[in-house]
Amino acid sequence: MRILLISSAFSGLTQRFYTELEDAGYIVSVELHQGDQSYLLDGVLLFKPDLIVCPFLTRRLSKDVYENYKCLIVHPGIKGDRGASSLDWAIQNGELEWGVSLLEAAEEMDAGAIWASKNFPMREATKSSIFYREVTQAAVDCLWEALAYFDAPDFKPEIQDYTKPDYKGKLLPSMKQVDRAINWKKHKTDEILRRINAADGSPGVLDEIYGMPVFMFNAHKETRLTGKPGEIIAMANHAICRATVDGAIWIGHLKQKVEVASKSIKLPATFVLKNLLPKSSLDAFSFKNFLIKTIKVIEIDYTIPARQLPCQEVWYEQDGDVAYLYSFFHNGGMSTQQCQILLSVYRHVATLPVKIIVLMGGEECWSNGIHLNHIEVAASPADESWLNINAIDDLIYQIITTLDKVTISAVTGNAGAGGTIMALATDRVFIREGVILNPHYKNMGELYGSEYWTYLLPKRVGQEMATLLTEQRLPISAKKAWHLGLCDKVLDKNHTLFTAQVKHLAKAISNDSETMQKCLYEKAKTRCYDESAKALATYRKFELTQMYANFYGNEDYHVARKRFVYKINDGRETPENIAIHRHKNDFGIKPCLGSMFHFVWQDAYQMDNNWVDNQHKDIFKLADRLVSSINREELIKNSQLIYQHVNEHFRAEEELITKSGFRKYKRHIREHNAMLEKLEQMHHKIINDCWEQRYIQSFMEGWGEHIIHADMTFNAFYKEHEFEVAHG
């Protein structure tokens, strides 16, 4: 069955639908509806779907589409609910129950026949949180119910009928800022929280702070501080605390309102207000606005367990022999400072008398790697990118090299790019069913990525699959991650049950001394072996070399980042990797610049013989040139170069070995001949168009072993021989 997903963006619910259908064996393709109806219709005609599903759509479908194809639209509302602000109204009005309906597309918005509908109890949470959890899962349940009905001859979708008792929804207007507006002298804390929660993600609640119009996001209820309603009474963790009539509320993020909406982005509150807030209590009276009173600055002591403030992003809890480390970063981005704080807390936790450290991440977004919004507004985005990637590398290095404790990643929310790789740095990876992983970087202007991914990803799934995942740039489900070996267990889809299962497993491991000892022994053994084969510093050096070129060498990454953070949409075509009906090539994994196969000289190969060391270093350069070949002609040429260089080096070395009287010269020469034969076979593979990068990878692994075992042995003999000759 051929299913086409039409969506306004390939994210969130659309990726969940894509992975669910892909895992189940459906033929799935995607069209992004960005306003060009003729382009969209062309895509539909190319794919010829049996069914069209619209998980997230902010534009109308044309009649040409829904009158000729069965089209089902996900609407985040209960039966009878209609309108573009369905979930916003439900949250702001304090509804106790809400739902999702899967509707046929029709001329009248949200008035089509219902194929499936699921209700759920509401939580006190942001719109993005409820959409990510309850709405998404209910939508997936509706999808599978509808697919079960699709070929049933006696099934008829339910025509909407407001006379039925279960039709409790109604047509509501699109929510405007006047509907969201906060009266700080009237509205209580809970009411303000609901209003900001209902606008979280988008569009935010418009307000004014010190004369600056701003949209507010990421609110948390404060239970102790009080003050004059509307005034900023405290700051902590870049959040501001505003007093209400019955308490106070923390606001983590703001977005300045400007004439051109695409010129402003969401940032931590104190970033947006930096030119308006007094620097300290001492300069409050000299501040240009004398009405601003002294603001209390609260410093968080991260060494104290538990969450001390509602706006606190990083904290830990200790339960016996297990420590749980939380990092609730808004939307999953991790800035330089956030990485540094998380690293400092991790180091503190590592000194505690615990056996296990569990990385809990965030609940909706486990981690998405470096923080693109922070980078965008930096004085030098390139410099900040460099600082940010090094900060997250420092964190991941610390996790990898923690050898005295078992480490676990409990991936509750979606993870992308460096966030996905960070999860792989631990000994065990547990993922909640329903989580989506995007273990790739290249969609961000061909960004290479770091976080030791060229070590961690192949270690989990192998070189070929790691290449496939990073080149195809597609999301994968938790279930597929388990099949590939990216994780060790997939646990319950319910967040509460998932957390309980993680804690049960962690406690069970900590109580099993034999399992603990075996795990720590195997980890230390593997780490020593891996470090001797290729040092972590080598992986990092190579990755950062590529990243330096991304940051400072061209504008591709900077342009892509700007488009992403400012949500710039110029009606570009749907990317081919998700629109299989628009493929212009077969997406075969071909050798390309920036391949994960890289060969870097290590100090362990050094013999203190300039001629030999330079000869050996040249092999690594030639191997890198080979995997960077962009066509068959270059492959052939570079294959010949590497064979010629290796052959000449071996002949010169064999002459020296023979003259020196080295007893193991026959074995040494046999190894040379075997490696030359391997290069000949590789060249024939290239000629016959069946070459794969793993062939040169295999050769270089053998080359490194030959240097360490055979060449080092001869080098020691030769130096001793020279000494004896020199001293009689």
C-alpha positions in Angstrom: 0.0 0.0 0.0 1.3 3.4 -1.0 0.8 6.2 1.6 1.8 9.8 0.9 2.3 12.1 3.9 1.5 15.8 3.1 2.7 18.1 5.8 3.8 21.7 6.5 7.1 20.4 8.0 9.0 17.1 8.3 9.2 17.1 12.0 7.4 15.9 15.1 4.2 14.1 14.3 5.1 13.8 10.6 8.3 11.9 11.5 6.4 9.7 13.9 3.9 8.8 11.2 6.7 8.2 8.7 8.6 5.8 11.0 5.5 4.0 12.1 4.5 3.3 8.5 8.0 2.5 7.4 8.5 0.0 10.2 5.2 -1.7 9.2 6.3 -2.2 5.6 4.2 0.5 3.9 5.6 2.4 0.9 5.8 5.9 2.3 6.8 9.2 0.7 6.4 12.8 1.9 5.4 16.0 0.2 5.9 19.3 2.1 3.0 21.7 1.4 4.6 25.1 1.3 2.0 27.0 -0.7 2.6 26.0 -4.3 -0.5 24.0 -5.1 0.7 23.0 -8.6 3.9 21.6 -7.2 2.0 19.7 -4.6 -0.4 18.2 -7.2 2.6 17.3 -9.3 4.1 15.3 -6.4 0.8 13.5 -5.8 0.5 12.5 -9.5 4.1 11.2 -9.4 3.6 9.0 -6.4 0.1 7.8 -7.2 -0.8 7.1 -3.5 -3.6 4.7 -2.3 -4.0 7.0 0.7 -2.9 10.5 1.6 -2.5 11.3 5.3 -1.9 14.9 6.6 -0.3 14.8 10.1 0.4 18.5 10.4 -1.0 20.9 7.9 -1.3 24.7 8.1 -2.5 25.2 4.6 -5.6 24.0 2.7 -5.5 21.1 0.3 -6.9 21.9 -3.2 -10.0 20.1 -4.5 -7.8 18.5 -7.1 -6.2 16.5 -4.4 -8.9 15.5 -1.9 -11.6 14.9 -4.6 -9.4 12.4 -6.4 -7.6 10.8 -3.5 -8.7 9.6 -0.1 -7.2 12.3 2.2 -7.2 12.0 6.0 -6.3 15.0 8.2 -5.2 14.9 11.8 -7.1 17.4 13.9 -6.0 17.9 17.5 -9.6 18.1 18.9 -12.5 16.1 20.2 -15.5 15.2 18.1 -17.2 18.3 16.8 -14.2 20.6 17.6 -13.2 22.8 14.7 -10.7 25.6 14.2 -7.0 26.3 13.9 -6.5 27.0 17.6 -8.1 23.8 19.0 -5.4 22.8 21.5 -4.7 26.4 22.5 -8.3 26.9 23.6 -8.4 23.6 25.4 -5.3 24.4 27.5 -6.3 28.0 28.2 -9.9 27.1 29.1 -8.6 24.4 31.5 -10.4 21.5 29.7 -10.1 18.2 31.7 -10.3 16.0 28.6 -9.3 16.5 25.0 -8.7 14.4 22.0 -7.6 13.8 18.4 -9.9 13.2 15.4 -8.8 11.8 12.0 -11.0 13.4 9.4 -11.6 13.2 5.7 -10.5 16.4 3.9 -13.5 18.5 2.9 -14.3 22.0 1.5 -15.4 23.1 5.0 -12.4 23.1 7.4 -12.5 20.2 9.9 -16.1 19.2 8.9 -15.2 16.0 7.1 -16.3 12.5 8.1 -14.5 11.0 11.1 -12.5 7.8 10.5 -11.2 7.6 14.1 -11.2 9.6 17.3 -9.3 9.2 20.6 -9.7 11.1 23.8 -7.2 11.6 26.6 -7.1 13.3 30.1 -5.3 16.7 30.0 -2.2 17.6 32.1 -1.1 21.0 33.3 1.6 21.4 30.7 2.7 23.4 27.7 1.0 23.0 24.3 4.2 21.5 22.8 4.4 19.0 25.7 0.8 17.9 25.3 1.2 17.7 21.5 4.3 15.7 21.8 2.9 13.2 24.3 -0.9 12.8 24.3 -1.8 14.3 20.9 0.9 12.3 19.0 0.1 9.0 20.6 -3.6 9.5 20.1 -3.0 10.4 16.5 -0.9 7.3 16.0 -3.7 5.2 17.5 -6.2 6.8 15.1 -3.9 6.2 12.2 -3.8 2.4 12.9 -7.5 2.2 13.5 -8.2 4.0 10.1 -5.8 1.7 8.3 -7.6 -1.3 9.8 -10.8 0.1 8.3 -9.3 1.1 4.9 -10.0 -2.1 3.0 -13.1 -3.1 5.0 -16.0 -3.2 2.6 -18.6 -2.5 5.2 -16.8 0.4 6.9 -18.3 3.9 6.6 -16.7 6.9 8.3 -18.9 8.8 10.8 -20.6 11.9 9.4 -20.3 14.6 12.0 -23.6 15.0 13.9 -23.9 17.6 16.7 -27.1 16.0 18.0 -25.1 13.0 19.3 -24.1 13.2 23.0 -20.4 12.5 22.3 -20.1 15.6 20.1 -18.9 18.0 22.7 -16.7 20.2 20.5 -17.7 23.3 18.6 -16.3 25.7 16.0 -13.9 28.1 17.7 -12.2 31.1 16.1 -8.4 31.3 15.6 -7.0 32.5 18.9 -5.6 36.1 18.7 -3.2 37.9 21.1 -6.2 39.8 22.6 -7.5 36.4 23.7 -4.2 35.5 25.2 -3.5 38.8 26.9 -2.5 38.8 30.6 -3.8 41.3 33.1 -1.1 41.2 35.8 -3.3 43.0 38.3 -6.2 40.6 37.8 -5.2 37.2 36.6 -3.9 34.7 39.2 -0.8 32.6 38.7 -2.6 29.5 37.4 -4.5 31.5 34.8 -1.3 33.2 33.6 0.4 29.8 33.4 -2.4 28.4 31.3 -2.3 31.3 28.9 1.5 31.0 28.4 1.3 27.2 28.2 -1.4 27.5 25.5 0.9 29.6 23.4 4.1 27.8 24.1 6.0 26.7 21.0 4.0 29.2 18.9 3.1 32.0 18.9 3.9 33.0 22.5 1.9 35.5 24.6 2.5 39.1 23.7 3.3 41.3 26.6 5.5 44.4 27.4 8.5 44.5 29.7 10.2 47.8 30.4 8.5 49.2 27.3 9.7 46.4 25.0 7.0 44.3 23.3 7.9 40.6 23.7 6.4 37.2 23.3 6.6 35.0 26.5 7.4 31.2 26.6 8.5 28.5 28.9 6.7 29.4 32.1 6.9 27.8 35.6 5.0 28.4 38.7 6.9 29.9 41.6 5.7 29.0 45.1 7.6 31.3 47.5 8.6 34.6 46.0 6.1 37.5 45.9 6.0 41.1 44.9 4.1 43.8 43.0 2.1 42.1 40.2 3.8 42.3 36.8 7.2 43.4 38.2 10.4 41.4 37.7 11.4 40.4 41.2 14.1 37.8 40.6 16.5 36.3 38.0 18.0 32.8 37.9 19.4 30.6 35.1 18.7 33.4 32.5 15.0 33.2 33.5 13.0 36.1 35.0 10.5 35.8 37.8 7.4 38.1 37.6 5.1 38.7 40.5 1.4 37.9 40.2 -1.5 38.8 42.5 -1.2 35.6 44.4 2.5 34.6 43.9 4.9 34.6 41.0 5.8 33.0 37.8 9.1 32.2 36.1 9.5 33.0 32.4 12.4 31.2 30.7 12.3 32.5 27.2 11.2 35.6 25.3 11.1 36.7 21.7 11.2 40.4 20.9 8.3 41.6 18.7 9.7 43.3 15.6 8.1 44.6 12.4 9.4 41.7 10.4 8.6 38.5 12.4 11.3 36.5 10.7 13.9 38.9 12.2 13.4 37.7 15.8 14.0 34.4 17.5 13.3 32.9 20.9 16.0 33.3 23.4 16.5 33.1 27.2 14.7 35.9 28.9 17.8 37.8 30.2 19.4 37.6 26.7 16.4 39.6 25.3 16.3 42.0 28.2 20.1 42.4 28.5 20.2 46.1 27.7 17.2 46.9 30.0 18.0 44.9 33.2 20.3 46.5 35.8 23.6 44.6 36.0 23.4 44.4 39.8 21.5 45.8 42.8 24.3 48.5 43.0 23.5 50.2 39.7 19.7 50.0 39.9 19.4 53.6 41.0 21.7 54.9 38.2 19.7 52.9 35.6 17.9 55.1 33.0 14.5 53.9 34.1 14.5 54.9 37.8 11.3 53.0 38.4 13.0 49.6 38.1 13.6 48.2 41.5 16.4 46.0 42.6 16.0 42.5 41.2 17.1 39.5 43.4 19.7 37.4 41.6 19.5 33.8 42.7 22.5 31.6 42.3 21.9 27.9 41.9 24.1 25.5 43.9 24.2 22.6 41.5 25.9 20.3 44.0 22.7 20.2 46.0 20.4 17.3 44.9 16.9 17.9 43.6 15.4 20.8 41.7 15.8 24.0 43.8 14.0 26.3 41.4 11.1 25.7 38.9 13.3 27.2 36.2 16.3 25.1 37.0 17.4 23.2 33.9 20.1 20.8 35.4 19.8 18.9 38.6 20.4 15.4 40.0 18.7 13.0 42.4 20.3 10.2 44.4 18.5 7.0 45.2 20.8 4.7 47.1 23.5 3.5 44.7 22.0 5.3 41.7 22.2 8.9 40.6 19.8 10.4 38.1 21.0 13.4 36.2 18.3 15.6 34.5 18.8 18.2 31.8 15.6 19.9 30.9 16.8 22.3 28.1 14.0 24.1 26.4 13.5 22.6 22.9 16.6 20.4 23.4 19.4 22.7 22.3 22.5 22.8 24.5 24.5 26.0 24.5 28.1 26.3 25.5 27.2 27.4 29.0 24.6 24.7 29.4 27.1 22.0 28.3 29.6 23.3 30.8 27.0 23.3 33.6 25.9 19.8 32.7 29.5 18.7 32.7 30.2 20.2 36.1 27.2 18.5 37.6 28.2 15.2 36.0 31.6 15.5 37.4 30.2 16.2 40.9 27.8 13.2 40.6 30.8 11.0 39.5 32.4 11.7 42.9 29.4 10.5 44.9 29.3 7.0 46.4 27.0 5.7 43.6 27.5 2.7 41.3 25.3 3.9 38.4 24.7 7.3 36.7 21.6 7.6 34.7 21.3 10.4 32.1 17.6 11.4 32.1 17.9 14.3 29.6 14.6 16.2 29.0 11.2 14.6 28.7 10.0 16.1 25.4 13.5 16.6 23.9 16.2 14.4 25.3 18.8 16.5 23.5 19.3 18.0 20.0 23.0 18.8 20.3 24.5 22.3 19.9 22.2 25.4 20.4 21.6 27.0 17.1 19.6 30.0 18.4 22.4 30.9 20.9 24.9 30.6 18.1 22.9 32.7 15.7 22.8 35.8 18.0 26.5 35.6 19.1 28.9 38.3 18.1 30.7 35.7 15.9 28.5 32.7 15.1 31.5 30.8 13.8 33.4 31.3 17.1 30.4 30.4 19.2 29.8 27.3 17.1 33.4 26.3 17.8 33.1 26.9 21.5 29.7 25.0 21.6 30.9 21.9 19.8 34.0 21.7 22.0 31.9 22.1 25.1 29.6 19.2 24.2 32.7 17.1 23.1 34.2 17.7 26.6 30.9 16.4 28.2 30.8 13.3 26.0 34.5 12.6 26.6 33.8 12.6 30.3 31.0 10.1 29.9 33.0 7.8 27.7 35.9 7.7 30.1 33.9 7.1 33.2 35.3 3.7 34.0 34.4 3.2 37.7 30.6 3.5 37.3 28.0 2.0 35.0 26.4 4.7 32.9 22.9 4.6 31.4 21.0 6.8 28.9 17.3 6.9 29.6 16.0 8.5 26.4 12.5 9.7 27.2 12.1 12.3 24.5 13.2 12.7 20.9 16.9 13.2 20.2 18.7 14.6 17.2 22.2 15.2 15.8 24.7 15.4 18.7 22.0 14.6 21.2 21.5 11.2 19.7 25.2 10.6 19.7 25.5 11.7 23.4 23.0 8.9 24.3 25.4 6.4 22.7 28.3 7.5 25.0 26.9 5.5 27.9 27.2 1.7 28.6 23.5 1.1 28.3 20.8 2.9 26.3 17.1 2.5 27.2 14.6 4.3 24.9 10.9 4.9 25.4 8.7 3.5 22.7 7.5 6.3 20.4 10.8 8.2 20.6 12.2 9.4 17.3 16.0 9.6 16.7 17.8 11.6 14.0 21.4 10.5 14.2 22.7 12.7 11.4 23.9 16.3 10.8 24.1 17.0 7.1 20.7 18.6 6.8 22.2 21.6 8.5 24.3 22.9 5.5 26.3 19.6 5.2 27.5 19.9 8.8 30.0 17.1 9.5 29.3 16.7 13.2 31.5 15.9 16.2 30.6 14.4 19.6 32.9 11.4 18.8 30.2 10.1 16.4 32.8 8.5 14.1 33.7 6.3 17.1 30.4 5.8 18.9 28.0 5.2 16.0 30.0 2.5 14.1 30.7 0.9 17.5 27.0 0.4 17.9 25.8 -0.4 14.3 28.9 -1.0 12.2 30.6 1.2 9.6 28.2 0.5 6.7 25.1 1.2 8.7 26.6 4.2 10.3 27.3 5.6 6.8 23.8 4.8 5.7 22.2 6.5 8.7 24.3 9.7 8.3 24.0 9.9 4.5 20.3 9.1 4.1 19.4 11.6 6.9 16.1 9.9 7.8 14.5 9.6 11.2 14.3 6.2 12.9 11.9 4.8 15.5 12.9 3.4 18.9 12.0 -0.1 17.6 14.2 0.3 14.6 17.0 1.7 16.8 16.8 -1.5 18.8 16.9 -3.7 15.7 20.0 -1.9 14.5 21.7 -2.1 17.9 21.5 1.6 18.7 19.9 0.9 22.0 19.7 -2.0 24.4 16.0 -1.9 25.4 12.8 -0.3 24.3 10.6 0.4 27.3 6.9 1.5 27.8 5.6 4.4 25.7 4.0 6.0 28.8 6.4 8.5 30.3 5.6 7.6 33.9 5.9 3.9 33.3 9.1 4.4 31.3 10.7 6.2 34.2 9.6 3.6 36.7 11.0 0.8 34.5 14.3 2.7 34.1 14.6 3.0 37.9 13.8 -0.6 38.4 16.4 -1.7 35.9 19.1 0.6 37.3 18.4 -0.6 40.9 18.5 -4.2 39.7 21.9 -3.7 38.1 23.3 -1.9 41.1 22.1 -4.7 43.4 23.8 -7.4 41.3 27.4 -7.3 42.2 28.4 -9.9 39.6 26.8 -8.0 36.8 28.3 -4.8 38.0 31.8 -6.2 38.1 31.5 -7.8 34.7 30.2 -4.6 33.1 33.0 -2.5 34.6 35.6 -5.0 33.7 34.4 -5.3 30.1 34.1 -1.5 29.8 37.7 -1.0 31.0 39.0 -3.7 28.7 37.2 -2.4 25.7 38.2 1.2 26.4 41.9 0.2 26.7 41.7 -1.8 23.5 39.9 1.0 21.6 42.3 3.6 22.8 45.3 1.6 21.6 43.7 1.0 18.2 42.7 4.7 17.7 42.8 7.3 20.5 39.7 9.3 21.3 41.8 12.4 20.6 42.3 11.2 17.1 38.6 10.9 16.4 38.0 14.3 17.9 40.8 15.9 16.0 39.5 14.7 12.7 35.9 15.6 13.4 36.8 19.0 14.6 38.9 19.6 11.5 35.8 19.0 9.4 33.8 21.2 11.7 36.3 24.0 11.5 35.9 23.9 7.7 32.1 24.0 8.2 32.3 27.0 10.6 35.0 29.0 8.9 35.5 27.6 5.4 32.1 28.4 3.7 28.7 29.8 4.3 26.5 26.6 3.8 26.1 25.9 7.5 25.6 29.5 8.4 22.9 30.0 5.7 21.1 26.7 6.7 21.3 27.7 10.4 19.8 31.1 9.8 17.0 29.6 7.7 16.3 27.1 10.5 16.2 29.5 13.5 14.3 32.2 11.7 11.9 29.7 10.1 12.5 31.1 6.6 10.5 29.3 4.0 11.0 30.3 0.4 8.9 27.5 -1.1 11.8 25.2 -1.7 11.3 21.8 -3.1 10.7 18.8 -0.9 14.0 17.1 -0.2 14.6 14.0 -2.2 15.5 11.8 0.7 11.9 12.0 2.1 10.2 12.3 -1.3 11.0 9.0 -2.9 8.8 9.8 -5.9 11.1 12.7 -6.8 14.4 10.8 -6.6 16.8 11.8 -9.3 19.4 9.2 -8.2 19.5 5.9 -6.3 20.9 7.3 -3.1 23.7 4.7 -3.2 26.4 5.4 -0.6 29.2 6.7 -2.7 32.7 7.9 -1.6 32.4 11.5 -0.7 34.3 14.3 1.1 33.5 14.2 4.7 33.0 10.5 4.8 33.1 8.9 8.2 36.0 6.7 6.9 39.0 8.8 7.8 42.6 7.9 8.5 44.6 10.0 10.9 48.3 9.4 11.9 48.7 8.6 15.5 51.7 9.1 17.8 51.6 5.4 18.6 53.0 4.7 15.1 56.0 7.0 15.6 59.4 5.2 15.3 61.7 8.3 15.5 63.0 7.6 12.0 62.1 10.6 9.9 62.2 8.7 6.6 60.1 5.8 7.8 57.6 8.0 9.7 57.1 10.3 6.7 56.6 7.3 4.4 54.0 5.9 6.8 52.3 9.3 7.2 51.9 9.6 3.4 49.9 6.3 3.3 47.3 7.9 5.6 47.1 11.0 3.4 46.6 8.8 0.3 43.9 6.7 2.0 42.0 9.9 2.9 42.4 11.1 -0.7 41.0 7.8 -1.9 37.8 8.0 0.1 37.4 11.6 -0.9 37.3 10.7 -4.6 34.2 12.1 -6.3 34.0 9.9 -9.3 35.3 6.6 -10.8 38.2 8.2 -12.6 39.5 9.7 -9.4 39.1 6.4 -7.6 41.2 4.6 -10.2 43.9 7.3 -10.1 44.1 7.4 -6.3 44.1 3.6 -6.1 47.1 3.5 -8.4 48.9 6.1 -6.4 48.5 4.3 -3.1 49.6 1.0 -4.6 52.7 2.6 -6.2 53.6 4.4 -2.9 53.2 1.2 -0.8 55.1 -0.9 -3.3 58.1 1.5 -3.4 58.1 1.8 0.4 58.0 -2.0 0.9 60.9 -2.6 -1.6 63.1 0.0 0.1 62.3 -1.4 3.5 62.9 -5.0 2.4 66.3 -4.1 1.1 67.2 -2.6 4.5 65.8 -5.6 6.4 67.7 -8.1 4.3 71.0 -6.3 4.7 70.6 -6.0 8.5 70.4 -9.7 9.0 66.9 -9.5 10.7 65.8 -13.1 11.5 62.1 -12.5 10.9 62.6 -11.0 7.5 60.7 -13.8 5.6 57.5 -13.3 7.8 57.9 -9.5 7.4 58.0 -9.8 3.6 55.1 -12.2 3.5 53.0 -9.5 5.3 54.1 -6.9 2.7 53.0 -9.2 -0.1 49.7 -9.9 1.5 49.0 -6.2 1.8 50.0 -5.5 -1.8 47.7 -8.3 -2.9 44.9 -6.7 -0.9 45.5 -3.4 -2.7 45.4 -5.2 -6.1 42.1 -6.7 -5.2 40.7 -3.4 -4.2 41.8 -1.8 -7.5 40.0 -4.6 -9.4 36.9 -3.9 -7.4 37.1 -0.2 -8.4 37.6 -1.1 -12.1 34.5 -3.4 -11.9 32.4 -0.8 -10.1 31.9 -2.9 -7.0 34.2 -1.1 -4.6 33.1 -0.2 -1.1 34.9 2.1 1.4 35.2 -0.8 3.9 38.0 -2.3 1.7 40.4 0.6 2.3 39.2 0.7 6.0 40.2 -3.0 6.3 43.6 -2.3 4.6 44.4 0.6 6.9 43.5 -1.4 10.0 46.0 -4.0 8.8 48.5 -1.3 8.0 48.3 0.0 11.5 48.7 -3.4 13.0 51.7 -4.1 10.8 53.4 -0.9 11.9 52.9 -1.6 15.6 53.8 -5.3 15.5 56.1 -5.9 12.6 57.8 -2.5 11.9 58.2 -1.7 15.6 59.9 -5.1 16.1 62.3 -4.5 13.2 62.9 -0.9 14.3 64.0 -2.0 17.8 66.3 -4.7 16.2 67.8 -2.2 13.8 68.6 0.4 16.5 70.2 -2.3 18.6 72.2 -3.5 15.6 73.4 0.0 14.8 74.5 0.5 18.4 76.5 -2.7 18.4 78.2 -1.8 15.1 79.0 1.7 16.4 80.5 0.4 19.7 82.3 -2.7 18.4 
